[in-house]
Amino acid sequence: MFVIFIRVLIIYITVLVFLRLMGKRQIGEMQPYEVVITLIIADLATLPMSDTNIPLINGILPLAILVLIHFSITILTRKNIKIRRFMSGRPVIVISPRGIEYKALKDLNMNIDDLLESIRQANYYSFDQILYAIIETNGKMSVIPTSDNSPATAQDVNANNPPARLPHVIISDGKLIKEEMEQIKIDEDKLNKILDYLKIKTIKELIILSIDSEGKTYYQKKGDNFKLINNINEELQQ
């Protein structure tokens, strides 16, 4: 029992030292190759802990080799742009002034719900607040807001901004979300009127259609730029 305790302690300290040498970044800030190496280190470290038949040096040596590989890749990616792009990828623009970049979204294997979640985590609630949204190489999203939605601008001029209203995504990637229709109190008849007004023949044409409680409507057709209507209810009454 004492032998196992000592082995676990040695492996724990070794892994801790190696991870500190690799850098202080959290998992969410790591590049893909760093995540892979970290996961392998975690897996390899458990073997000499649980199996006393494995010499301790045989457990520590593979860990040291992995750390050496990590430093080698880090140096190569620092010195060579092509290797850096191959190992880490490139930042991808998923929202631009044209709207949602549908092809980029599919290339990243993301859907509209994933995109909505990411912009909410960045403290934005609607696509029209965003000028650019970029998925970085570590998977995190960076957001450049429109000038009207820049927090610094609002504070500098002491502007009284209208209260935020959560948009309800009625159509996502060509699919109807009936639960959201019920929350915003839109029946099929009204939805058809909205689609007729927007000149949408079928919902499959749409990447997204969202409406908030005041009728503010954001929509984008596949292969087209986004469009914004301040109050769809007023437009339908005209």
KEKOL-171220 format. One line per 8 residues: number of its first residue (from 1); their letters; for each residue x negated, y negated, z of N, C-alpha, C, CB. Coordinates in steps of 0.02 Angstrom, whole numbers. Glycine has a CB too. Example, Ala and Ser with C-alpha at 12.3 -4.5 7.8 and 13.67 -1.06 7.14 Angstrom:
REM residues 2
1 = AS = -660/284/390/-615/225/390/-660/165/390/-565/224/452 | -642/112/354/-684/53/357/-645/-2/394/-704/30/286
//
This chain:
REM residues 238
1 = MFVIFIRV = -41/60/0/0/0/0/-44/-63/0/47/0/61 | -97/-61/41/-142/-119/44/-177/-130/-23/-195/-109/100 | -194/-75/-56/-227/-79/-122/-181/-114/-172/-247/-10/-147 | -117/-95/-173/-69/-126/-219/-63/-200/-204/1/-92/-213 | -60/-218/-141/-54/-288/-121/-114/-328/-148/-50/-294/-44 | -173/-301/-139/-234/-336/-163/-233/-343/-239/-297/-298/-140 | -212/-289/-275/-210/-291/-348/-160/-344/-372/-190/-222/-376 | -102/-345/-341/-50/-395/-360/-77/-465/-347/15/-383/-320
9 = LIIYITVL = -109/-475/-290/-136/-541/-273/-188/-564/-324/-166/-541/-202 | -233/-518/-342/-286/-535/-390/-256/-552/-459/-336/-476/-397 | -209/-510/-482/-177/-523/-547/-138/-588/-546/-130/-465/-566 | -103/-601/-491/-64/-663/-485/-110/-724/-490/-25/-665/-419 | -164/-723/-453/-211/-780/-454/-243/-787/-523/-267/-771/-400 | -259/-731/-554/-289/-732/-621/-242/-763/-672/-308/-661/-643 | -179/-740/-672/-129/-767/-719/-117/-841/-706/-63/-728/-714 | -114/-860/-643/-103/-931/-625/-160/-974/-651/-97/-938/-549
17 = VFLRLMGK = -222/-951/-642/-280/-988/-666/-278/-994/-742/-345/-955/-643 | -264/-938/-776/-262/-938/-849/-208/-986/-875/-250/-868/-876 | -149/-985/-844/-95/-1029/-867/-113/-1102/-854/-29/-1011/-832 | -147/-1116/-799/-168/-1185/-786/-220/-1207/-837/-197/-1192/-715 | -264/-1162/-857/-314/-1178/-908/-281/-1191/-975/-364/-1121/-915 | -225/-1157/-989/-190/-1166/-1053/-154/-1233/-1056/-140/-1110/-1063 | -141/-1264/-998/-106/-1328/-997/-49/-1327/-949/-81/-1346/-1067 | -24/-1387/-932/28/-1393/-881/98/-1399/-911/14/-1453/-838
25 = RQIGEMQP = 105/-1390/-975/170/-1399/-1007/219/-1345/-986/163/-1400/-1082 | 283/-1364/-982/335/-1316/-967/351/-1276/-1029/398/-1352/-941 | 390/-1220/-1019/407/-1176/-1074/442/-1215/-1130/452/-1119/-1050 | 487/-1261/-1112/524/-1298/-1162/483/-1347/-1202/579/-1335/-1129 | 421/-1360/-1179/378/-1407/-1214/325/-1371/-1255/345/-1454/-1165 | 323/-1305/-1252/272/-1266/-1286/287/-1258/-1360/264/-1198/-1254 | 233/-1250/-1399/239/-1232/-1468/254/-1158/-1473/174/-1250/-1508 | 281/-1134/-1530/299/-1063/-1536/242/-1015/-1519/322/-1049/-1606
33 = YEVVITLI = 181/-1029/-1544/126/-982/-1530/108/-982/-1456/64/-1001/-1572 | 118/-1038/-1421/104/-1040/-1349/155/-999/-1310/104/-1112/-1324 | 218/-1002/-1332/270/-962/-1299/255/-887/-1307/340/-978/-1328 | 235/-867/-1368/220/-796/-1381/163/-772/-1335/201/-786/-1455 | 110/-812/-1332/53/-793/-1290/73/-789/-1216/-5/-843/-1299 | 113/-836/-1194/135/-837/-1124/176/-775/-1107/175/-900/-1109 | 221/-756/-1153/263/-697/-1142/221/-633/-1140/316/-692/-1196 | 172/-629/-1184/128/-569/-1185/88/-566/-1121/81/-571/-1247
41 = IADLATLP = 62/-624/-1098/24/-625/-1035/68/-600/-977/-2/-697/-1020 | 130/-624/-975/175/-602/-922/188/-527/-924/242/-639/-927 | 194/-500/-985/206/-428/-992/144/-387/-973/228/-412/-1064 | 86/-409/-996/25/-373/-982/7/-374/-907/-33/-402/-1022 | 24/-429/-874/7/-436/-803/43/-385/-759/22/-506/-779 | 102/-362/-781/140/-315/-740/111/-245/-741/213/-314/-763 | 75/-228/-794/49/-159/-801/0/-139/-745/15/-150/-868 | -55/-177/-734/-100/-158/-680/-70/-167/-611/-164/-198/-684
49 = MSDTNIPL = -18/-207/-605/16/-215/-540/53/-151/-520/65/-274/-542 | 88/-122/-569/131/-64/-553/95/3/-560/191/-64/-598 | 41/4/-598/6/68/-611/-65/63/-583/5/85/-687 | -77/96/-526/-143/93/-494/-195/134/-531/-138/117/-423 | -173/175/-580/-220/214/-619/-257/172/-671/-183/271/-654 | -230/113/-685/-262/68/-732/-315/28/-696/-209/21/-766 | -378/33/-717/-430/-8/-684/-413/-82/-688/-499/5/-717 | -428/-118/-636/-410/-189/-632/-441/-229/-689/-432/-218/-566
57 = INGILPLA = -502/-211/-708/-536/-247/-762/-499/-238/-828/-608/-223/-769 | -468/-179/-837/-429/-166/-898/-365/-207/-901/-413/-92/-904 | -343/-232/-844/-285/-276/-843/-304/-349/-853/-248/-269/-777 | -362/-367/-825/-383/-437/-829/-413/-454/-897/-433/-453/-774 | -451/-406/-926/-485/-419/-990/-436/-439/-1046/-524/-358/-1011 | -380/-403/-1057/-333/-425/-1110/-305/-495/-1098/-276/-376/-1115 | -296/-513/-1034/-271/-580/-1018/-323/-633/-1038/-255/-586/-943 | -385/-618/-1025/-439/-665/-1043/-444/-673/-1118/-506/-641/-1013
65 = ILVLIHFS = -435/-617/-1154/-438/-619/-1227/-381/-662/-1255/-434/-547/-1257 | -322/-655/-1226/-265/-695/-1248/-277/-769/-1237/-201/-673/-1213 | -305/-786/-1179/-321/-856/-1166/-372/-882/-1216/-347/-865/-1093 | -421/-840/-1233/-471/-859/-1283/-439/-870/-1351/-526/-805/-1288 | -391/-827/-1369/-354/-835/-1432/-316/-901/-1431/-305/-776/-1443 | -286/-916/-1373/-248/-979/-1366/-293/-1040/-1379/-217/-984/-1297 | -352/-1040/-1348/-397/-1097/-1357/-421/-1101/-1430/-456/-1091/-1310 | -432/-1044/-1461/-455/-1043/-1531/-402/-1073/-1577/-472/-971/-1553
73 = ITILTRKN = -339/-1052/-1566/-284/-1078/-1607/-275/-1153/-1595/-218/-1041/-1592 | -281/-1173/-1532/-273/-1244/-1515/-326/-1286/-1551/-279/-1255/-1439 | -388/-1263/-1552/-441/-1299/-1586/-429/-1302/-1661/-510/-1267/-1572 | -408/-1245/-1690/-395/-1242/-1762/-337/-1289/-1781/-379/-1170/-1784 | -284/-1288/-1742/-226/-1331/-1758/-242/-1405/-1749/-166/-1312/-1713 | -290/-1418/-1705/-311/-1488/-1695/-351/-1513/-1754/-351/-1494/-1630 | -390/-1469/-1785/-436/-1489/-1838/-408/-1480/-1908/-499/-1450/-1832 | -356/-1437/-1916/-331/-1421/-1983/-255/-1432/-1985/-349/-1349/-2002
81 = IKIRRFMS = -233/-1478/-2027/-162/-1494/-2032/-122/-1435/-2058/-152/-1555/-2076 | -148/-1400/-2108/-112/-1343/-2137/-100/-1288/-2086/-150/-1316/-2197 | -152/-1273/-2047/-145/-1222/-1995/-96/-1246/-1942/-214/-1205/-1963 | -99/-1310/-1924/-53/-1337/-1874/20/-1331/-1897/-70/-1410/-1859 | 31/-1347/-1961/100/-1342/-1986/124/-1270/-1991/105/-1375/-2054 | 77/-1225/-2006/95/-1154/-2010/112/-1126/-1941/38/-1113/-2042 | 72/-1143/-1891/81/-1117/-1824/139/-1150/-1786/18/-1124/-1784 | 146/-1216/-1796/195/-1253/-1756/256/-1276/-1796/162/-1314/-1727
89 = GRPVIVIS = 251/-1274/-1863/306/-1299/-1903/305/-1374/-1908/371/-1275/-1875 | 360/-1402/-1934/366/-1474/-1941/430/-1498/-1908/365/-1495/-2015 | 431/-1561/-1885/494/-1589/-1861/545/-1591/-1918/483/-1661/-1833 | 608/-1578/-1902/660/-1575/-1953/715/-1625/-1936/690/-1503/-1957 | 732/-1667/-1985/786/-1716/-1976/853/-1681/-1986/778/-1776/-2027 | 895/-1682/-1935/961/-1649/-1940/1018/-1700/-1945/973/-1604/-1879 | 1005/-1763/-1926/1053/-1817/-1936/1014/-1876/-1964/1091/-1836/-1869 | 1040/-1905/-2017/1008/-1962/-2050/1062/-2015/-2062/973/-1941/-2117
97 = PRGIEYKA = 1045/-2072/-2091/1096/-2122/-2107/1151/-2095/-2154/1064/-2182/-2138 | 1137/-2041/-2189/1188/-2011/-2232/1237/-1968/-2192/1155/-1968/-2286 | 1218/-1948/-2131/1259/-1904/-2091/1221/-1841/-2072/1324/-1886/-2128 | 1258/-1786/-2064/1227/-1722/-2045/1191/-1693/-2105/1281/-1673/-2018 | 1129/-1673/-2094/1091/-1640/-2147/1107/-1565/-2145/1013/-1653/-2139 | 1156/-1547/-2185/1186/-1479/-2180/1134/-1424/-2196/1245/-1473/-2228 | 1094/-1434/-2248/1045/-1383/-2267/993/-1374/-2212/1012/-1402/-2334 | 970/-1430/-2183/920/-1426/-2130/949/-1389/-2070/897/-1497/-2109
105 = LKDLNMNI = 1012/-1401/-2056/1045/-1368/-2000/1046/-1293/-2011/1117/-1395/-1992 | 1062/-1271/-2072/1064/-1200/-2087/994/-1169/-2085/1096/-1189/-2156 | 945/-1207/-2109/876/-1181/-2108/853/-1169/-2036/828/-1231/-2142 | 877/-1209/-1989/859/-1201/-1919/904/-1151/-1883/862/-1269/-1883 | 952/-1123/-1920/999/-1075/-1890/1039/-1108/-1834/962/-1013/-1863 | 1058/-1170/-1844/1099/-1207/-1796/1168/-1217/-1825/1067/-1275/-1779 | 1218/-1223/-1781/1286/-1240/-1803/1306/-1307/-1774/1336/-1184/-1782 | 1366/-1329/-1789/1389/-1394/-1766/1392/-1397/-1690/1458/-1410/-1796
113 = DDLLESIR = 1414/-1343/-1658/1417/-1342/-1585/1348/-1351/-1554/1448/-1276/-1562 | 1298/-1319/-1583/1229/-1327/-1559/1207/-1400/-1565/1180/-1281/-1598 | 1225/-1430/-1621/1206/-1499/-1633/1240/-1546/-1584/1224/-1520/-1705 | 1305/-1535/-1572/1342/-1575/-1524/1313/-1569/-1454/1415/-1554/-1523 | 1295/-1508/-1435/1266/-1498/-1369/1200/-1535/-1362/1255/-1423/-1356 | 1160/-1534/-1415/1095/-1568/-1413/1102/-1643/-1408/1055/-1550/-1475 | 1150/-1672/-1444/1157/-1746/-1440/1187/-1766/-1373/1201/-1772/-1498 | 1230/-1724/-1344/1256/-1739/-1277/1200/-1737/-1225/1313/-1690/-1258
121 = QANYYSFD = 1154/-1690/-1232/1097/-1686/-1187/1052/-1747/-1194/1057/-1623/-1199 | 1055/-1779/-1252/1016/-1841/-1263/1057/-1903/-1244/994/-1846/-1336 | 1116/-1892/-1211/1159/-1946/-1186/1195/-1984/-1241/1119/-1994/-1145 | 1211/-1949/-1295/1254/-1977/-1347/1313/-1929/-1356/1215/-1987/-1414 | 1370/-1956/-1377/1430/-1915/-1379/1461/-1911/-1448/1480/-1941/-1331 | 1437/-1952/-1495/1467/-1954/-1561/1413/-1964/-1614/1520/-2010/-1565 | 1423/-1933/-1672/1372/-1936/-1725/1362/-2007/-1751/1393/-1890/-1783 | 1414/-2048/-1750/1406/-2115/-1778/1363/-2161/-1734/1474/-2146/-1788
129 = QILYAIIE = 1345/-2138/-1674/1300/-2176/-1632/1226/-2166/-1651/1310/-2157/-1559 | 1215/-2117/-1694/1146/-2094/-1707/1124/-2113/-1777/1141/-2019/-1697 | 1065/-2145/-1781/1035/-2160/-1846/996/-2099/-1871/989/-2222/-1841 | 953/-2073/-1828/915/-2012/-1844/915/-1966/-1783/843/-2030/-1865 | 922/-1902/-1796/910/-1850/-1745/860/-1801/-1775/977/-1814/-1724 | 808/-1787/-1737/753/-1746/-1762/740/-1688/-1714/688/-1788/-1770 | 740/-1627/-1741/721/-1569/-1701/645/-1563/-1704/756/-1504/-1727 | 613/-1571/-1646/540/-1569/-1644/516/-1496/-1649/514/-1602/-1579
137 = TNGKMSVI = 450/-1489/-1656/422/-1421/-1665/430/-1378/-1603/349/-1426/-1684 | 441/-1409/-1544/452/-1369/-1484/526/-1354/-1472/423/-1405/-1424 | 569/-1374/-1520/640/-1358/-1515/682/-1413/-1484/649/-1296/-1477 | 651/-1464/-1455/689/-1518/-1424/711/-1569/-1476/647/-1552/-1370 | 764/-1605/-1460/790/-1656/-1506/769/-1726/-1485/867/-1651/-1511 | 744/-1764/-1533/731/-1835/-1523/784/-1875/-1560/659/-1855/-1547 | 810/-1927/-1528/865/-1966/-1557/845/-2039/-1564/929/-1959/-1515 | 857/-2066/-1624/850/-2138/-1636/920/-2165/-1646/803/-2153/-1698
145 = PTSDNSPA = 946/-2204/-1598/1016/-2227/-1604/1022/-2285/-1653/1042/-2249/-1536 | 1083/-2299/-1674/1096/-2359/-1714/1084/-2420/-1671/1168/-2358/-1743 | 1075/-2477/-1702/1060/-2538/-1664/1116/-2556/-1615/1048/-2596/-1711 | 1179/-2540/-1634/1235/-2556/-1590/1237/-2511/-1528/1300/-2549/-1628 | 1203/-2454/-1532/1206/-2406/-1477/1140/-2399/-1441/1228/-2339/-1502 | 1094/-2445/-1452/1030/-2444/-1418/1040/-2470/-1347/977/-2486/-1456 | 1024/-2431/-1295/1033/-2453/-1227/995/-2517/-1211/1012/-2399/-1179 | 935/-2524/-1239/895/-2584/-1225/930/-2646/-1252/826/-2577/-1255
153 = TAQDVNAN = 958/-2642/-1312/992/-2699/-1341/1052/-2720/-1300/1014/-2683/-1412 | 1089/-2671/-1277/1149/-2686/-1237/1131/-2720/-1172/1188/-2621/-1223 | 1077/-2699/-1140/1056/-2729/-1078/1028/-2799/-1088/1005/-2685/-1043 | 991/-2808/-1143/959/-2872/-1155/1010/-2928/-1164/915/-2868/-1216 | 1066/-2914/-1197/1116/-2966/-1212/1174/-2963/-1163/1141/-2959/-1282 | 1170/-2917/-1113/1224/-2908/-1065/1291/-2897/-1099/1228/-2969/-1020 | 1289/-2856/-1151/1351/-2843/-1189/1398/-2799/-1149/1335/-2811/-1257 | 1462/-2812/-1156/1514/-2769/-1127/1537/-2719/-1179/1574/-2812/-1101
161 = NPPARLPH = 1508/-2660/-1176/1524/-2609/-1225/1590/-2575/-1208/1469/-2558/-1230 | 1628/-2553/-1258/1689/-2517/-1244/1674/-2451/-1211/1729/-2506/-1309 | 1721/-2424/-1171/1708/-2360/-1137/1698/-2303/-1187/1765/-2343/-1090 | 1654/-2257/-1168/1640/-2200/-1212/1700/-2153/-1215/1578/-2163/-1190 | 1715/-2129/-1274/1771/-2082/-1283/1743/-2019/-1316/1829/-2112/-1325 | 1759/-1962/-1287/1733/-1899/-1313/1769/-1880/-1377/1740/-1843/-1260 | 1734/-1871/-1432/1767/-1849/-1494/1785/-1775/-1491/1722/-1863/-1554 | 1840/-1758/-1521/1862/-1689/-1525/1849/-1663/-1596/1938/-1682/-1506
169 = VIISDGKL = 1808/-1611/-1601/1791/-1584/-1666/1849/-1539/-1690/1723/-1544/-1663 | 1887/-1564/-1738/1945/-1527/-1763/1924/-1475/-1814/1996/-1576/-1795 | 1877/-1493/-1856/1850/-1447/-1907/1775/-1444/-1901/1872/-1469/-1980 | 1748/-1385/-1895/1676/-1375/-1889/1653/-1324/-1940/1658/-1352/-1817 | 1611/-1347/-1986/1582/-1303/-2038/1637/-1266/-2076/1534/-1253/-2007 | 1690/-1303/-2094/1744/-1274/-2135/1793/-1232/-2097/1714/-1234/-2188 | 1789/-1232/-2030/1834/-1191/-1990/1875/-1236/-1943/1794/-1138/-1948 | 1940/-1219/-1936/1986/-1258/-1895/1981/-1236/-1823/2058/-1250/-1921
177 = IKEEMEQI = 1979/-1284/-1777/1976/-1270/-1705/2041/-1292/-1674/1914/-1305/-1671 | 2088/-1246/-1665/2155/-1262/-1643/2156/-1287/-1570/2200/-1201/-1649 | 2110/-1263/-1529/2109/-1285/-1459/2095/-1360/-1455/2055/-1247/-1420 | 2051/-1385/-1499/2036/-1457/-1500/2096/-1496/-1527/1974/-1471/-1543 | 2133/-1467/-1574/2193/-1500/-1600/2244/-1510/-1544/2224/-1459/-1657 | 2251/-1460/-1502/2300/-1464/-1447/2279/-1517/-1397/2307/-1396/-1411 | 2215/-1523/-1383/2191/-1572/-1335/2202/-1643/-1359/2118/-1561/-1320 | 2195/-1654/-1424/2203/-1720/-1452/2274/-1733/-1477/2153/-1731/-1509
185 = KIDEDKLN = 2317/-1680/-1467/2388/-1683/-1485/2399/-1697/-1560/2424/-1738/-1444 | 2365/-1657/-1599/2374/-1660/-1672/2402/-1593/-1695/2306/-1676/-1708 | 2461/-1596/-1727/2491/-1534/-1753/2470/-1525/-1826/2569/-1535/-1747 | 2490/-1469/-1855/2469/-1454/-1924/2496/-1505/-1974/2492/-1384/-1944 | 2557/-1530/-1960/2586/-1580/-2006/2543/-1644/-2007/2658/-1597/-1984 | 2523/-1667/-1947/2482/-1728/-1945/2413/-1714/-1975/2475/-1753/-1873 | 2386/-1654/-1962/2321/-1638/-1991/2323/-1639/-2067/2298/-1569/-1966 | 2377/-1613/-2095/2384/-1614/-2168/2388/-1686/-2194/2448/-1575/-2189
193 = KILDYLKI = 2422/-1730/-2157/2426/-1800/-2177/2356/-1832/-2175/2474/-1838/-2131 | 2318/-1815/-2123/2251/-1842/-2117/2207/-1818/-2176/2220/-1821/-2050 | 2213/-1754/-2191/2173/-1726/-2246/2193/-1757/-2313/2181/-1649/-2249 | 2258/-1768/-2322/2282/-1801/-2384/2254/-1871/-2389/2359/-1802/-2386 | 2254/-1907/-2332/2229/-1975/-2332/2154/-1976/-2348/2242/-2009/-2264 | 2118/-1927/-2322/2046/-1923/-2334/2029/-1892/-2402/2013/-1883/-2279 | 2081/-1871/-2437/2073/-1839/-2503/2033/-1774/-2498/2039/-1887/-2553 | 2049/-1736/-2446/2017/-1671/-2435/2067/-1617/-2456/1996/-1661/-2360
201 = KTIKELII = 2049/-1578/-2506/2095/-1526/-2531/2097/-1465/-2486/2074/-1505/-2601 | 2039/-1446/-2459/2036/-1388/-2415/1984/-1401/-2360/2017/-1324/-2454 | 1996/-1373/-2301/1951/-1386/-2245/1882/-1357/-2257/1981/-1358/-2181 | 1876/-1311/-2302/1810/-1281/-2317/1763/-1332/-2349/1819/-1221/-2362 | 1790/-1388/-2373/1748/-1441/-2401/1709/-1478/-2348/1791/-1490/-2441 | 1733/-1473/-2285/1707/-1515/-2231/1652/-1482/-2191/1762/-1536/-2186 | 1601/-1521/-2175/1552/-1500/-2125/1581/-1514/-2057/1484/-1538/-2135 | 1612/-1572/-2050/1641/-1591/-1985/1698/-1641/-1994/1588/-1620/-1940
209 = LSIDSEGK = 1747/-1636/-1949/1799/-1687/-1942/1811/-1694/-1868/1866/-1668/-1982 | 1795/-1752/-1840/1806/-1764/-1769/1849/-1826/-1759/1739/-1771/-1730 | 1892/-1824/-1708/1937/-1879/-1693/1937/-1890/-1618/2009/-1866/-1720 | 1932/-1953/-1595/1937/-1965/-1523/2007/-1988/-1504/1885/-2018/-1501 | 2018/-2002/-1440/2084/-2018/-1415/2113/-2083/-1443/2083/-2022/-1340 | 2070/-2126/-1470/2093/-2189/-1500/2098/-2185/-1576/2046/-2245/-1481 | 2089/-2126/-1604/2096/-2117/-1676/2033/-2129/-1716/2148/-2163/-1700 | 1977/-2142/-1682/1915/-2151/-1719/1894/-2085/-1751/1858/-2178/-1672
217 = TYYQKKGD = 1885/-2085/-1816/1876/-2024/-1854/1809/-2024/-1890/1933/-2014/-1905 | 1772/-1970/-1880/1708/-1960/-1912/1714/-1896/-1954/1649/-1955/-1860 | 1697/-1901/-2018/1701/-1841/-2059/1648/-1842/-2113/1771/-1834/-2091 | 1630/-1782/-2135/1579/-1776/-2187/1593/-1714/-2229/1509/-1772/-2156 | 1595/-1724/-2295/1604/-1668/-2342/1536/-1639/-2358/1640/-1692/-2406 | 1535/-1576/-2375/1473/-1543/-2395/1446/-1576/-2458/1485/-1467/-2408 | 1382/-1592/-2456/1351/-1625/-2513/1365/-1699/-2518/1372/-1593/-2575 | 1393/-1729/-2465/1412/-1800/-2466/1388/-1833/-2402/1489/-1809/-2476
225 = NFKLINNI = 1390/-1900/-2401/1373/-1938/-2341/1433/-1940/-2293/1351/-2010/-2360 | 1419/-1955/-2230/1473/-1959/-2182/1514/-2023/-2193/1446/-1957/-2109 | 1575/-2022/-2168/1619/-2081/-2171/1652/-2089/-2104/1673/-2073/-2228 | 1667/-2152/-2087/1694/-2169/-2022/1756/-2212/-2030/1642/-2205/-1979 | 1810/-2193/-1996/1872/-2232/-1995/1885/-2252/-1923/1932/-2191/-2026 | 1893/-2317/-1911/1899/-2341/-1842/1963/-2317/-1808/1897/-2417/-1842 | 2018/-2314/-1845/2081/-2290/-1816/2123/-2256/-1869/2120/-2348/-1783 | 2121/-2190/-1871/2157/-2152/-1922/2232/-2159/-1913/2138/-2079/-1919
233 = NEELQQ = 2256/-2170/-1851/2327/-2177/-1838/2355/-2239/-1872/2341/-2179/-1763 | 2318/-2294/-1868/2340/-2356/-1900/2340/-2348/-1976/2295/-2415/-1879 | 2289/-2314/-2001/2284/-2305/-2073/2343/-2264/-2100/2218/-2270/-2090 | 2364/-2213/-2062/2420/-2171/-2085/2486/-2208/-2084/2425/-2108/-2042 | 2491/-2258/-2041/2554/-2296/-2035/2561/-2349/-2089/2558/-2329/-1968 | 2507/-2365/-2123/2511/-2418/-2175/2543/-2391/-2239/2441/-2445/-2191
//
